[in-house]
Amino acid sequence: MAPYFFYFLAFLAIFSALMVVFSKNPVYSVLFLVMTFFAIAGQYILLNAQFLAVVHIIVYAGAIMVLFLFVVMLLNLNKELEPHKSSLLKLAGVIASGILMLTLIGTFRGATEQVVGAGLSDGLTYNNQVGLVKNLGKVLFSDFLLPFELSSILFLSAMVGAVMLGKRDKEPIEL
Amino acid sequence: MKAIIILSALGLATMFVGVYNFKKALLPMILLGLLAVIGINTMEWNTNIHYYNDMLYFDNWAVSFTNLILAVSILVFLLSGQYFKKNTDHLEDNYSIIIFTIIGAILMVSYSNLAMLFIGIETLSISLYILAGSKKTSLASNEASLKYFLMGSFATGFLLFGIVLLYGASGTFHLHGIKDYVIENHASLPTIFYVGILLMMVGLAFKISIVPFHFWTADVYEGSPTLITAFMATVVKIAGFAAFLRLFFTCFSSITEHFVPILCILAVLTMFLGNITAVYQNNFKRMLAFSSISHAGYMLLAIIALKESSFIAILLYTAAYSVATITAFAVLLMIKAAHQENDSIDTFNGLAKRSPFMAFTLTIAMLSLAGIPITGGFFAKYYLFANTISAGYTWLVVLAVFNSAIGVYYYFKVIIAAYFKEGSEEKLSIFPAYQLVLIITAIATLLLGILPGLITEMM
């Protein structure tokens, strides 16, 4: 049963990701992006990584997408305001990302056999309980304690910055 | 590690001092704090401790790069007193974010786990995105911040994808684990491992502005507040190159044949594009941006050589480059403080008559950047090139020397403007802090050139 779910979710993710790019209306784009996130969260559940799936939905589909929607609606984007990109630039983009796509497709074809062939199969076996909250928490608060704590500095500096950029200056500074 | 803890406390203390309005005490406190951190950090010399499950590894390289970052930051802070006095209302916020940036940079030079590398790069970058936009009413500053942010997060995506692929192949985030994996499976490394290396290279090359990932550099350097540009041009380069070298030297030094050809192409492109574009710049900040790109190209040679001595080469080169760059920005700031002029090279016209001292220090800095003997820049370049030749890349060094010759042209343009062109006759006064910085940097530049043994013997 699982393979069918996988293919369905993968199709859904790719289809809605393409629709994000091709929709004319930015609000539709954002809604399709929400769909992409849900499809990917579904993939996480298939991998038994429930915590990741829930966090993914809460953070991305919940918080960030709502922010996106608000910004898109407030900016009132429409087609007339959209700057025209030269076709040369588009061509360059297509070539560059096409090459990257080819590289990645080439990479992942047969990646499983290669990785197993390179000696991972004997030492490590995949533990399907690894994505559960309990196991994740244990790893996060033992092996990865230092990065976990130091990320607080990252958030603190982002927060201080947000406040600083948002605060009103006492007197306007000359340009 | 102790440096990181103390700096975090210092950053918090800075914010609290700001809350209680002791703004006069802020700068002395930070300077004393940074000096103390240098002292405490130096005590970790030769201890080689692995911290917290091998997340950070403070070997001598990490200690010396950390000290270099702290020393450069002290110079920037010395300049900041006068600069922020008229440029911002949010003194404590700016200061604390700069301190957090330094923590990110220290993580980048001492990591022993890819998770730490990521946290370090993000702490550094996110703080810098904010600092780049800290001149809120300036359109150029806003543009710089947004551009840096968008491109930077895109590059971080590449870096993360690279980390994921390396993990997928090797099953570990630890540098030494990856190294063991590479040695064990030398013959049959999976394709995803190579692509992982490639993507990490893209992510890191963005941070140190290697062509073709350099497009943000000129606009961001030009638009950011000048003091922040000085900080960005020095600290980020030091941390970025140390991180790049640490990763590639530790993990991939046994499979150089797979990525060195790419690095060679990038180095040649970076040197030529950086130098040739710099020749055509009239804006001093833009010129320094392109000169920083070209210096990144030279420093890439050390990573191509990929030997133990590459660390010395990078340390010397970043030290000489940072000191000279700080001098250049200090002089620019001083001239701009006197009367609001633009950033064009013409601002230096007649500087020798207006302030002989500043013209002299600026000349030393430019000679050092150009790589003229008895300055630090010359010896650093010499060491770097000798190191590359002994690794067998003579053709690259020939191209690099040719590029240095192009570099001489645009660095001398500044010296000629200062000494031989007519400008305003009005005398320039100089703030004591700036004078101190200029004296320190001039002495450091000459010392690095005359007695480089101080650093090379120590290692």
Interface residues (C-beta under 8 A of the other chain):
Chain A: T103 L104 G106 T107 F108 A111 Q114 V115 G117 A118 G119 L120 G123 L124 S142 D143 F144 L145 L146 P147 L150 S151 I153 L154 L156 S157 A158 V160 G161 A162 V163 M164 L165 K167 D169 K170 E171 P172 I173 E174 L175
Chain B: I4 S8 G11 M15 Y51 Y52 N53 M55 L56 N87 T88 D89 H90 D93 N94 S96 I97 F100 T101 I103 G104 L107 N113 A115 M116 I119 E122 T123 I126 S127 Y129 I130 G133 S134 K135 K136 T137 S138 L139 L165 G168 A169 G171 E184 N185 S188 L189 P190 T191 I192 V195 L198
